Amino acid sequence: MINYSTYWQLIGKPSRGSLISTALATLVITNVVPKPAFSQACPEEGCIVEIASIQPAGDEFIVQFRSNFQPEMSGNHFHLWWKSELDVRSMSLDEEVRLGDPKGEWDPTENYPLHVTTGASSFQNRGDSNELCVSAGDARHNIIDPDVYDCKSVPD
């Protein structure tokens, strides 16, 4: 059973018109889609995650990922953000410490293969961007390989 009061606290209560599609998206993600059974450790070729598709879901988007590892928040997981003038390296907690550059805002997630945008990846936080990006992050919320990321345009 889904605890909607907790869900709405996390993503904010949707507008009345989007309530049904958001609830359906939640049911699909939490109850219907099985999680693949493979390791959360990076394989020899490194942790790779791509955006397979982006679909509207009320006031948000459902993002479908393709990955060669099973994300887990206590280990390797995904960082999802709106593309901006900030470099992918800015989507790490260590960015300000290492380089003195500003740290970006991202949505860390272990939801796989589907994720409803929330937090930093919420439609409300997109600014002028029309692309969502994803990369693999480690347990300390640092980007594992800043050369390996994927960005896709969101549907109009």
Buried (B, 14 or more C-beta within 10 A) or exposed (E): EEEEEEBEEEBBBBEEEBBEBBBEBBEBBBEEBEEEEEEBEBEEEEBBBBBBBBEBBBBBBBBBBBBBBBBBBEBBBBBBBBBBEBBBBBBBBBBEEEEEBEBBBBBBBBBBBBBBBBBBBBBEBBEEBEBBBBBBBBEEBBBBEBEBBBBBEBEE
